[in-house]
Amino acid sequence: MENGFGGKVLISNSSIVTDYFNRTVILMVEHDQSGAFGLVLNKKMDVALSDVIQGIPEGIDGSYPIYSGGPVDPTFVSILHDNPKLKQPGIEVIPGVFLARSFEALVELLEHPDKTKFNVYQGYSGWGAAQLEGEMERKSWVVHDPNAEWIFTEDPEATWQEALKSKGGLYKYFVEHTKDPMLN
Protein backbone atom coordinates (compact mmCIF):
# COMPACT_ATOMS: atom_id res chain seq x y z
CA MET A 1 0.00 0.00 0.00
CA GLU A 2 1.69 3.20 -1.22
CA ASN A 3 0.59 6.04 1.11
CA GLY A 4 -2.96 4.62 1.24
CA PHE A 5 -4.88 7.43 2.96
CA GLY A 6 -2.09 10.03 2.86
CA GLY A 7 -3.48 13.34 1.63
CA LYS A 8 -7.07 12.36 2.53
CA VAL A 9 -9.21 13.18 5.55
CA LEU A 10 -10.80 10.71 7.89
CA ILE A 11 -14.18 11.71 9.31
CA SER A 12 -15.11 9.85 12.48
CA ASN A 13 -18.24 7.74 12.59
CA SER A 14 -19.89 9.16 15.71
CA SER A 15 -22.01 6.07 16.31
CA ILE A 16 -18.87 3.91 16.63
CA VAL A 17 -16.12 6.31 17.70
CA THR A 18 -17.02 7.63 21.15
CA ASP A 19 -13.57 8.34 22.57
CA TYR A 20 -11.14 11.23 21.94
CA PHE A 21 -11.85 10.96 18.20
CA ASN A 22 -15.64 11.46 18.43
CA ARG A 23 -16.73 14.00 15.79
CA THR A 24 -13.20 14.62 14.53
CA VAL A 25 -11.74 15.20 11.10
CA ILE A 26 -8.15 14.04 10.64
CA LEU A 27 -5.85 15.18 7.86
CA MET A 28 -3.81 12.11 7.00
CA VAL A 29 -0.18 13.00 6.37
CA GLU A 30 1.17 9.51 5.86
CA HIS A 31 -0.16 5.97 5.65
CA ASP A 32 1.69 2.86 4.56
CA GLN A 33 2.16 -0.75 5.67
CA SER A 34 4.11 0.32 8.77
CA GLY A 35 1.38 2.62 10.12
CA ALA A 36 -0.27 6.00 9.76
CA PHE A 37 0.17 9.60 10.93
CA GLY A 38 -2.30 12.48 10.85
CA LEU A 39 -3.50 15.62 12.62
CA VAL A 40 -6.96 16.24 14.08
CA LEU A 41 -8.17 19.47 12.46
CA ASN A 42 -11.05 20.47 14.69
CA LYS A 43 -9.98 20.29 18.36
CA LYS A 44 -9.00 23.80 19.38
CA MET A 45 -7.53 23.82 22.89
CA ASP A 46 -8.02 26.45 25.58
CA VAL A 47 -4.35 27.39 25.67
CA ALA A 48 -2.32 29.95 23.77
CA LEU A 49 0.78 29.32 21.75
CA SER A 50 2.94 31.15 24.28
CA ASP A 51 1.67 28.77 27.00
CA VAL A 52 3.12 25.79 25.14
CA ILE A 53 6.06 27.10 23.09
CA GLN A 54 9.03 28.59 24.91
CA GLY A 55 11.35 31.17 23.36
CA ILE A 56 8.96 33.14 21.19
CA PRO A 57 10.82 36.41 20.56
CA GLU A 58 9.61 39.53 22.35
CA GLY A 59 7.25 41.66 20.35
CA ILE A 60 5.68 38.68 18.57
CA ASP A 61 2.08 37.86 19.41
CA GLY A 62 1.97 34.47 21.13
CA SER A 63 -1.77 34.48 21.80
CA TYR A 64 -2.65 32.23 18.84
CA PRO A 65 -4.62 29.11 19.77
CA ILE A 66 -3.15 25.63 19.76
CA TYR A 67 -5.00 22.65 18.34
CA SER A 68 -4.79 19.13 19.66
CA GLY A 69 -3.43 17.13 16.74
CA GLY A 70 -4.09 13.89 18.57
CA PRO A 71 -3.49 12.01 21.78
CA VAL A 72 0.01 10.80 20.89
CA ASP A 73 3.13 12.62 22.19
CA PRO A 74 2.12 16.09 23.44
CA THR A 75 5.73 17.24 22.98
CA PHE A 76 5.29 16.83 19.20
CA VAL A 77 4.46 20.27 17.78
CA SER A 78 3.70 20.87 14.12
CA ILE A 79 2.29 23.59 11.90
CA LEU A 80 -0.09 23.41 8.96
CA HIS A 81 0.24 26.51 6.78
CA ASP A 82 -0.29 27.80 3.25
CA ASN A 83 2.97 29.68 2.62
CA PRO A 84 5.37 27.88 0.22
CA LYS A 85 7.78 30.84 0.41
CA LEU A 86 8.97 30.12 3.94
CA LYS A 87 12.67 29.37 4.26
CA GLN A 88 11.66 25.91 5.53
CA PRO A 89 8.07 25.33 4.35
CA GLY A 90 8.12 21.61 5.16
CA ILE A 91 6.26 19.02 3.12
CA GLU A 92 3.21 19.69 0.98
CA VAL A 93 0.48 17.46 2.44
CA ILE A 94 -2.26 18.51 0.04
CA PRO A 95 -2.02 21.11 -2.72
CA GLY A 96 -1.28 24.45 -1.09
CA VAL A 97 -1.05 23.14 2.49
CA PHE A 98 2.33 22.41 4.09
CA LEU A 99 3.38 20.65 7.28
CA ALA A 100 6.34 22.28 9.03
CA ARG A 101 7.97 21.32 12.31
CA SER A 102 10.76 23.85 12.79
CA PHE A 103 10.79 26.63 15.37
CA GLU A 104 12.21 28.91 12.66
CA ALA A 105 9.15 28.30 10.44
CA LEU A 106 6.86 29.10 13.36
CA VAL A 107 8.66 32.37 14.13
CA GLU A 108 8.60 33.33 10.45
CA LEU A 109 4.83 32.73 10.34
CA LEU A 110 4.30 34.69 13.56
CA GLU A 111 6.33 37.62 12.23
CA HIS A 112 3.97 37.99 9.24
CA PRO A 113 0.60 36.54 10.30
CA ASP A 114 -1.25 38.68 7.75
CA LYS A 115 0.53 36.99 4.82
CA THR A 116 -0.43 33.40 5.53
CA LYS A 117 -2.90 31.08 7.18
CA PHE A 118 -1.58 28.65 9.78
CA ASN A 119 -2.51 26.48 12.74
CA VAL A 120 -0.22 24.99 15.36
CA TYR A 121 -0.84 21.46 16.64
CA GLN A 122 0.29 19.75 19.82
CA GLY A 123 0.42 15.96 19.60
CA TYR A 124 -0.63 13.81 16.68
CA SER A 125 -2.81 10.88 15.71
CA GLY A 126 -0.91 7.69 15.00
CA TRP A 127 -1.64 4.08 14.17
CA GLY A 128 0.63 1.04 14.13
CA ALA A 129 0.85 -1.44 11.29
CA ALA A 130 -2.64 -2.62 10.22
CA GLN A 131 -4.33 -0.76 13.11
CA LEU A 132 -6.04 1.82 10.90
CA GLU A 133 -7.09 -0.88 8.46
CA GLY A 134 -8.85 -2.65 11.34
CA GLU A 135 -10.67 0.55 12.26
CA MET A 136 -11.70 0.96 8.61
CA GLU A 137 -13.13 -2.57 8.58
CA ARG A 138 -15.21 -1.65 11.67
CA LYS A 139 -16.42 1.42 9.76
CA SER A 140 -14.97 3.82 12.33
CA TRP A 141 -13.97 6.30 9.62
CA VAL A 142 -15.27 7.78 6.39
CA VAL A 143 -12.55 8.68 3.88
CA HIS A 144 -12.93 11.91 1.93
CA ASP A 145 -10.95 14.39 -0.12
CA PRO A 146 -9.61 17.27 1.97
CA ASN A 147 -10.56 20.91 1.77
CA ALA A 148 -8.11 23.58 2.96
CA GLU A 149 -11.08 25.55 4.35
CA TRP A 150 -11.55 22.81 6.97
CA ILE A 151 -7.98 23.37 8.14
CA PHE A 152 -8.02 27.16 8.30
CA THR A 153 -11.63 27.72 9.36
CA GLU A 154 -12.56 30.18 12.05
CA ASP A 155 -15.17 27.70 13.30
CA PRO A 156 -13.39 24.37 13.81
CA GLU A 157 -16.37 22.95 15.71
CA ALA A 158 -18.38 22.96 12.45
CA THR A 159 -15.67 21.09 10.51
CA TRP A 160 -17.07 17.61 11.18
CA GLN A 161 -20.54 18.51 9.91
CA GLU A 162 -19.13 20.44 6.94
CA ALA A 163 -16.94 17.51 5.93
CA LEU A 164 -19.90 15.12 6.07
CA LYS A 165 -22.09 17.51 4.06
CA SER A 166 -19.33 17.78 1.49
CA LYS A 167 -19.23 13.99 1.19
CA GLY A 168 -22.78 14.27 -0.15
CA GLY A 169 -25.47 11.64 -0.51
CA LEU A 170 -26.66 10.01 2.70
CA TYR A 171 -23.96 11.77 4.74
CA LYS A 172 -25.32 15.18 3.75
CA TYR A 173 -28.90 14.06 4.32
CA PHE A 174 -28.21 12.78 7.84
CA VAL A 175 -26.26 15.91 8.84
CA GLU A 176 -29.19 18.03 7.78
CA HIS A 177 -31.99 15.83 9.15
CA THR A 178 -30.85 13.95 12.26
CA LYS A 179 -29.23 14.68 15.59
CA ASP A 180 -26.52 12.12 14.84
CA PRO A 181 -25.65 11.88 11.11
CA MET A 182 -24.01 8.50 11.49
CA LEU A 183 -27.11 6.73 12.79
CA ASN A 184 -29.08 4.92 10.11
PASE-356559 format. One record per residue: residue in three letters; x, y, z of N, C-alpha, C in turn. Coordinates in steps of 0.05 Angstrom, whole numbers. Example, Ala and Ser with C-alpha at 12.3 -4.5 7.8 and 13.67 -1.06 7.14 Angstrom:
2
+-----+--------+--------+--------+--------+--------+--------+--------+--------+--------+
| res |   n_c1 |   n_c2 |   n_c3 |  ca_c1 |  ca_c2 |  ca_c3 |   c_c1 |   c_c2 |   c_c3 |
+-----+--------+--------+--------+--------+--------+--------+--------+--------+--------+
| ALA |    264 |   -114 |    156 |    246 |    -90 |    156 |    264 |    -66 |    156 |
| SER |    257 |    -45 |    142 |    273 |    -21 |    143 |    258 |      1 |    157 |
+-----+--------+--------+--------+--------+--------+--------+--------+--------+--------+
//
This chain:
184
+-----+--------+--------+--------+--------+--------+--------+--------+--------+--------+
| res |   n_c1 |   n_c2 |   n_c3 |  ca_c1 |  ca_c2 |  ca_c3 |   c_c1 |   c_c2 |   c_c3 |
+-----+--------+--------+--------+--------+--------+--------+--------+--------+--------+
| MET |     17 |    -23 |      0 |      0 |      0 |      0 |     18 |     25 |      0 |
| GLU |     17 |     40 |    -21 |     34 |     64 |    -24 |     19 |     88 |    -14 |
| ASN |     25 |     97 |     10 |     12 |    121 |     22 |    -19 |    120 |     19 |
| GLY |    -31 |     98 |     28 |    -59 |     92 |     25 |    -78 |    115 |     29 |
| PHE |    -79 |    126 |     53 |    -98 |    149 |     59 |    -83 |    175 |     62 |
| GLY |    -57 |    176 |     56 |    -42 |    201 |     57 |    -54 |    221 |     39 |
| GLY |    -58 |    246 |     49 |    -70 |    267 |     33 |   -100 |    266 |     33 |
| LYS |   -112 |    249 |     48 |   -141 |    247 |     51 |   -149 |    257 |     79 |
| VAL |   -175 |    259 |     84 |   -184 |    264 |    111 |   -200 |    240 |    120 |
| LEU |   -199 |    234 |    145 |   -216 |    214 |    158 |   -237 |    229 |    175 |
| ILE |   -262 |    222 |    171 |   -284 |    234 |    186 |   -294 |    212 |    205 |
| SER |   -294 |    218 |    231 |   -302 |    197 |    250 |   -332 |    190 |    248 |
| ASN |   -338 |    165 |    251 |   -365 |    155 |    252 |   -374 |    157 |    281 |
| SER |   -391 |    177 |    286 |   -398 |    183 |    314 |   -414 |    161 |    328 |
| SER |   -425 |    143 |    313 |   -440 |    121 |    326 |   -422 |     99 |    335 |
| ILE |   -397 |     99 |    325 |   -377 |     78 |    333 |   -355 |     90 |    349 |
| VAL |   -345 |    113 |    341 |   -322 |    126 |    354 |   -333 |    145 |    376 |
| THR |   -330 |    137 |    401 |   -340 |    153 |    423 |   -319 |    163 |    442 |
| ASP |   -294 |    158 |    434 |   -271 |    167 |    451 |   -261 |    194 |    443 |
| TYR |   -236 |    199 |    446 |   -223 |    225 |    439 |   -230 |    233 |    410 |
| PHE |   -233 |    214 |    392 |   -237 |    219 |    364 |   -266 |    224 |    356 |
| ASN |   -285 |    224 |    375 |   -313 |    229 |    369 |   -316 |    256 |    355 |
| ARG |   -329 |    256 |    332 |   -335 |    280 |    316 |   -309 |    295 |    308 |
| THR |   -289 |    280 |    300 |   -264 |    292 |    291 |   -260 |    288 |    261 |
| VAL |   -244 |    306 |    250 |   -235 |    304 |    222 |   -204 |    304 |    223 |
| ILE |   -192 |    284 |    212 |   -163 |    281 |    213 |   -151 |    284 |    185 |
| LEU |   -132 |    302 |    182 |   -117 |    304 |    157 |    -95 |    283 |    158 |
| MET |    -96 |    264 |    140 |    -76 |    242 |    140 |    -51 |    252 |    125 |
| VAL |    -29 |    251 |    139 |     -4 |    260 |    127 |     10 |    236 |    114 |
| GLU |      9 |    214 |    127 |     23 |    190 |    117 |      9 |    165 |    125 |
| HIS |      9 |    145 |    107 |     -3 |    119 |    113 |     10 |     99 |     95 |
| ASP |     22 |     79 |    106 |     34 |     57 |     91 |     32 |     32 |    108 |
| GLN |     45 |     11 |     99 |     43 |    -15 |    113 |     54 |    -14 |    142 |
| SER |     71 |      5 |    148 |     82 |      6 |    175 |     65 |     22 |    195 |
| GLY |     45 |     37 |    185 |     28 |     52 |    202 |     17 |     78 |    189 |
| ALA |      7 |     96 |    206 |     -5 |    120 |    195 |     -1 |    143 |    215 |
| PHE |     -1 |    167 |    203 |      3 |    192 |    219 |    -15 |    214 |    207 |
| GLY |    -29 |    228 |    225 |    -46 |    250 |    217 |    -50 |    270 |    239 |
| LEU |    -64 |    291 |    233 |    -70 |    312 |    252 |   -100 |    318 |    254 |
| VAL |   -111 |    318 |    278 |   -139 |    325 |    282 |   -142 |    355 |    275 |
| LEU |   -160 |    362 |    258 |   -163 |    389 |    249 |   -182 |    406 |    266 |
| ASN |   -199 |    394 |    282 |   -221 |    409 |    294 |   -222 |    408 |    324 |
| LYS |   -200 |    406 |    338 |   -200 |    406 |    367 |   -182 |    429 |    377 |
| LYS |   -194 |    452 |    377 |   -180 |    476 |    388 |   -178 |    474 |    418 |
| MET |   -155 |    478 |    429 |   -151 |    476 |    458 |   -154 |    504 |    471 |
| ASP |   -157 |    504 |    497 |   -160 |    529 |    512 |   -134 |    540 |    522 |
| VAL |   -113 |    537 |    506 |    -87 |    548 |    513 |    -76 |    564 |    490 |
| ALA |    -59 |    582 |    496 |    -46 |    599 |    475 |    -19 |    588 |    468 |
| LEU |    -10 |    595 |    445 |     16 |    586 |    435 |     38 |    592 |    455 |
| SER |     38 |    616 |    467 |     59 |    623 |    486 |     58 |    607 |    511 |
| ASP |     35 |    593 |    517 |     33 |    575 |    540 |     48 |    549 |    535 |
| VAL |     51 |    542 |    510 |     62 |    516 |    503 |     91 |    518 |    491 |
| ILE |     95 |    539 |    476 |    121 |    542 |    462 |    138 |    562 |    477 |
| GLN |    162 |    554 |    485 |    181 |    572 |    498 |    199 |    586 |    478 |
| GLY |    207 |    610 |    484 |    227 |    623 |    467 |    216 |    640 |    445 |
| ILE |    190 |    645 |    445 |    179 |    663 |    424 |    191 |    691 |    428 |
| PRO |    203 |    702 |    408 |    216 |    728 |    411 |    197 |    750 |    421 |
| GLU |    208 |    768 |    437 |    192 |    791 |    447 |    181 |    807 |    424 |
| GLY |    157 |    817 |    428 |    145 |    833 |    407 |    128 |    817 |    387 |
| ILE |    129 |    791 |    389 |    114 |    774 |    371 |     90 |    763 |    387 |
| ASP |     66 |    766 |    375 |     42 |    757 |    388 |     41 |    727 |    392 |
| GLY |     40 |    718 |    417 |     39 |    689 |    423 |     12 |    680 |    432 |
| SER |     -9 |    696 |    426 |    -35 |    690 |    436 |    -51 |    671 |    417 |
| TYR |    -39 |    662 |    396 |    -53 |    645 |    377 |    -61 |    619 |    391 |
| PRO |    -84 |    607 |    383 |    -92 |    582 |    395 |    -75 |    559 |    386 |
| ILE |    -76 |    538 |    402 |    -63 |    513 |    395 |    -85 |    492 |    391 |
| TYR |    -81 |    475 |    372 |   -100 |    453 |    367 |    -88 |    427 |    377 |
| SER |   -105 |    409 |    386 |    -96 |    383 |    393 |    -95 |    366 |    368 |
| GLY |    -71 |    359 |    359 |    -69 |    343 |    335 |    -75 |    313 |    339 |
| GLY |    -76 |    305 |    365 |    -82 |    278 |    371 |    -71 |    271 |    399 |
| PRO |    -77 |    247 |    408 |    -70 |    240 |    436 |    -41 |    230 |    439 |
| VAL |    -27 |    227 |    417 |      0 |    216 |    418 |     21 |    238 |    421 |
| ASP |     39 |    235 |    440 |     63 |    252 |    444 |     57 |    283 |    444 |
| PRO |     48 |    293 |    467 |     42 |    322 |    469 |     67 |    340 |    465 |
| THR |     91 |    328 |    465 |    115 |    345 |    460 |    119 |    349 |    430 |
| PHE |    104 |    335 |    413 |    106 |    337 |    384 |     89 |    361 |    375 |
| VAL |    103 |    381 |    365 |     89 |    405 |    356 |     94 |    408 |    326 |
| SER |     72 |    414 |    311 |     74 |    417 |    282 |     56 |    440 |    274 |
| ILE |     60 |    449 |    249 |     46 |    472 |    238 |     35 |    464 |    211 |
| LEU |      9 |    469 |    206 |     -2 |    468 |    179 |     -5 |    497 |    170 |
| HIS |      5 |    503 |    146 |      5 |    530 |    136 |      2 |    530 |    105 |
| ASP |     -2 |    554 |     94 |     -6 |    556 |     65 |     15 |    573 |     51 |
| ASN |     39 |    576 |     64 |     59 |    594 |     52 |     84 |    578 |     42 |
| PRO |     85 |    573 |     16 |    107 |    558 |      4 |    133 |    574 |      4 |
| LYS |    132 |    600 |     10 |    156 |    617 |      8 |    172 |    618 |     34 |
| LEU |    164 |    603 |     54 |    179 |    602 |     79 |    207 |    591 |     73 |
| LYS |    226 |    599 |     89 |    253 |    587 |     85 |    253 |    557 |     88 |
| GLN |    237 |    547 |    106 |    233 |    518 |    111 |    203 |    512 |    111 |
| PRO |    190 |    510 |     87 |    161 |    507 |     87 |    152 |    479 |     96 |
| GLY |    170 |    459 |     96 |    162 |    432 |    103 |    152 |    417 |     79 |
| ILE |    135 |    397 |     84 |    125 |    380 |     62 |     97 |    389 |     55 |
| GLU |     91 |    387 |     29 |     64 |    394 |     20 |     46 |    369 |     24 |
| VAL |     27 |    372 |     42 |     10 |    349 |     49 |    -13 |    346 |     28 |
| ILE |    -25 |    369 |     22 |    -45 |    370 |      1 |    -38 |    395 |    -15 |
| PRO |    -48 |    398 |    -39 |    -40 |    422 |    -54 |    -45 |    448 |    -39 |
| GLY |    -24 |    463 |    -35 |    -26 |    489 |    -22 |    -25 |    488 |      8 |
| VAL |    -22 |    465 |     21 |    -21 |    463 |     50 |      4 |    447 |     57 |
| PHE |     21 |    459 |     74 |     47 |    448 |     82 |     47 |    441 |    112 |
| LEU |     63 |    421 |    118 |     68 |    413 |    146 |     96 |    420 |    152 |
| ALA |    100 |    438 |    172 |    127 |    446 |    181 |    130 |    438 |    210 |
| ARG |    155 |    434 |    218 |    159 |    426 |    246 |    181 |    443 |    259 |
| SER |    193 |    462 |    245 |    215 |    477 |    256 |    206 |    502 |    271 |
| PHE |    221 |    508 |    292 |    216 |    533 |    307 |    219 |    557 |    290 |
| GLU |    239 |    556 |    271 |    244 |    578 |    253 |    220 |    584 |    235 |
| ALA |    207 |    563 |    225 |    183 |    566 |    209 |    161 |    579 |    225 |
| LEU |    158 |    570 |    250 |    137 |    582 |    267 |    142 |    612 |    272 |
| VAL |    167 |    619 |    278 |    173 |    647 |    283 |    168 |    664 |    257 |
| GLU |    176 |    653 |    234 |    172 |    667 |    209 |    142 |    671 |    204 |
| LEU |    126 |    652 |    210 |     97 |    655 |    207 |     86 |    675 |    226 |
| LEU |     95 |    675 |    251 |     86 |    694 |    271 |     95 |    722 |    265 |
| GLU |    117 |    725 |    252 |    127 |    752 |    245 |    109 |    765 |    223 |
| HIS |     96 |    749 |    207 |     79 |    760 |    185 |     53 |    745 |    184 |
| PRO |     37 |    746 |    205 |     12 |    731 |    206 |     -9 |    740 |    185 |
| ASP |     -6 |    764 |    175 |    -25 |    774 |    155 |    -20 |    763 |    127 |
| LYS |      3 |    750 |    123 |     11 |    740 |     96 |      5 |    710 |     93 |
| THR |     -5 |    697 |    113 |     -9 |    668 |    111 |    -30 |    659 |    130 |
| LYS |    -40 |    635 |    125 |    -58 |    622 |    144 |    -42 |    599 |    156 |
| PHE |    -46 |    595 |    182 |    -32 |    573 |    196 |    -45 |    565 |    221 |
| ASN |    -41 |    540 |    229 |    -50 |    530 |    255 |    -27 |    514 |    267 |
| VAL |    -25 |    515 |    293 |     -4 |    500 |    307 |    -18 |    477 |    322 |
| TYR |     -6 |    453 |    321 |    -17 |    429 |    333 |      2 |    417 |    353 |
| GLN |     -9 |    409 |    376 |      6 |    395 |    396 |     -4 |    366 |    396 |
| GLY |     15 |    347 |    394 |      8 |    319 |    392 |      1 |    312 |    364 |
| TYR |     -4 |    286 |    360 |    -13 |    276 |    334 |    -29 |    251 |    337 |
| SER |    -40 |    242 |    315 |    -56 |    218 |    314 |    -39 |    197 |    300 |
| GLY |    -35 |    174 |    312 |    -18 |    154 |    300 |    -30 |    126 |    303 |
| TRP |    -24 |    109 |    284 |    -33 |     82 |    283 |     -9 |     64 |    277 |
| GLY |     -8 |     41 |    289 |     13 |     21 |    283 |      5 |      5 |    258 |
| ALA |     22 |    -13 |    250 |     17 |    -29 |    226 |    -10 |    -43 |    228 |
| ALA |    -26 |    -40 |    207 |    -53 |    -52 |    204 |    -74 |    -43 |    224 |
| GLN |    -67 |    -25 |    243 |    -87 |    -15 |    262 |   -108 |      1 |    249 |
| LEU |   -101 |     20 |    232 |   -121 |     36 |    218 |   -138 |     19 |    200 |
| GLU |   -126 |      0 |    187 |   -142 |    -18 |    169 |   -164 |    -32 |    185 |
| GLY |   -157 |    -40 |    209 |   -177 |    -53 |    227 |   -200 |    -34 |    234 |
| GLU |   -193 |     -9 |    239 |   -213 |     11 |    245 |   -231 |     16 |    220 |
| MET |   -219 |     15 |    197 |   -234 |     19 |    172 |   -254 |     -4 |    168 |
| GLU |   -245 |    -28 |    174 |   -263 |    -51 |    172 |   -287 |    -49 |    191 |
| ARG |   -282 |    -37 |    214 |   -304 |    -33 |    233 |   -321 |     -8 |    226 |
| LYS |   -314 |      5 |    205 |   -328 |     28 |    195 |   -327 |     52 |    215 |
| SER |   -304 |     54 |    228 |   -299 |     76 |    247 |   -295 |    103 |    232 |
| TRP |   -287 |    102 |    207 |   -279 |    126 |    192 |   -292 |    127 |    165 |
| VAL |   -297 |    151 |    155 |   -305 |    156 |    128 |   -282 |    170 |    115 |
| VAL |   -273 |    161 |     92 |   -251 |    174 |     78 |   -262 |    194 |     58 |
| HIS |   -249 |    217 |     57 |   -259 |    238 |     39 |   -235 |    255 |     29 |
| ASP |   -240 |    269 |      7 |   -219 |    288 |     -2 |   -218 |    312 |     16 |
| PRO |   -194 |    323 |     21 |   -192 |    345 |     39 |   -200 |    372 |     27 |
| ASN |   -205 |    391 |     44 |   -211 |    418 |     35 |   -195 |    437 |     54 |
| ALA |   -179 |    454 |     43 |   -162 |    472 |     59 |   -179 |    489 |     78 |
| GLU |   -204 |    495 |     70 |   -222 |    511 |     87 |   -227 |    497 |    114 |
| TRP |   -227 |    471 |    114 |   -231 |    456 |    139 |   -207 |    459 |    158 |
| ILE |   -184 |    464 |    147 |   -160 |    467 |    163 |   -158 |    496 |    174 |
| PHE |   -164 |    515 |    158 |   -160 |    543 |    166 |   -187 |    557 |    173 |
| THR |   -207 |    543 |    181 |   -233 |    554 |    187 |   -231 |    570 |    214 |
| GLU |   -249 |    589 |    216 |   -251 |    604 |    241 |   -270 |    589 |    260 |
| ASP |   -284 |    569 |    250 |   -303 |    554 |    266 |   -297 |    524 |    265 |
| PRO |   -276 |    515 |    278 |   -268 |    487 |    276 |   -289 |    468 |    286 |
| GLU |   -307 |    477 |    304 |   -327 |    459 |    314 |   -347 |    451 |    292 |
| ALA |   -349 |    466 |    271 |   -368 |    459 |    249 |   -354 |    442 |    228 |
| THR |   -328 |    436 |    231 |   -313 |    422 |    210 |   -325 |    394 |    206 |
| TRP |   -332 |    380 |    226 |   -341 |    352 |    224 |   -367 |    352 |    207 |
| GLN |   -386 |    369 |    213 |   -411 |    370 |    198 |   -406 |    379 |    169 |
| GLU |   -388 |    399 |    166 |   -383 |    409 |    139 |   -369 |    387 |    122 |
| ALA |   -352 |    372 |    133 |   -339 |    350 |    119 |   -359 |    329 |    110 |
| LEU |   -377 |    322 |    128 |   -398 |    302 |    121 |   -417 |    313 |    100 |
| LYS |   -425 |    338 |    102 |   -442 |    350 |     81 |   -428 |    349 |     54 |
| SER |   -402 |    355 |     54 |   -387 |    356 |     30 |   -385 |    328 |     17 |
| LYS |   -386 |    307 |     34 |   -385 |    280 |     24 |   -409 |    274 |      7 |
| GLY |   -431 |    288 |     13 |   -456 |    285 |     -3 |   -472 |    261 |      4 |
| GLY |   -492 |    256 |    -13 |   -509 |    233 |    -10 |   -522 |    230 |     17 |
| LEU |   -521 |    206 |     28 |   -533 |    200 |     54 |   -520 |    216 |     76 |
| TYR |   -493 |    221 |     74 |   -479 |    235 |     95 |   -491 |    264 |     97 |
| LYS |   -495 |    277 |     75 |   -506 |    304 |     75 |   -535 |    303 |     86 |
| TYR |   -550 |    284 |     77 |   -578 |    281 |     86 |   -579 |    278 |    117 |
| PHE |   -563 |    260 |    128 |   -564 |    256 |    157 |   -554 |    279 |    173 |
| VAL |   -534 |    294 |    163 |   -525 |    318 |    177 |   -548 |    338 |    178 |
| GLU |   -563 |    340 |    157 |   -584 |    361 |    156 |   -610 |    352 |    169 |
| HIS |   -614 |    326 |    174 |   -640 |    317 |    183 |   -640 |    299 |    208 |
| THR |   -617 |    295 |    221 |   -617 |    279 |    245 |   -599 |    292 |    266 |
| LYS |   -603 |    284 |    291 |   -585 |    294 |    312 |   -557 |    282 |    308 |
| ASP |   -556 |    256 |    301 |   -530 |    242 |    297 |   -529 |    232 |    268 |
| PRO |   -514 |    245 |    250 |   -513 |    238 |    222 |   -504 |    209 |    217 |
| MET |   -491 |    196 |    235 |   -480 |    170 |    230 |   -500 |    148 |    238 |
| LEU |   -522 |    155 |    250 |   -542 |    135 |    256 |   -559 |    129 |    231 |
| ASN |   -565 |    104 |    226 |   -582 |     98 |    202 |   -605 |     81 |    210 |
+-----+--------+--------+--------+--------+--------+--------+--------+--------+--------+
//
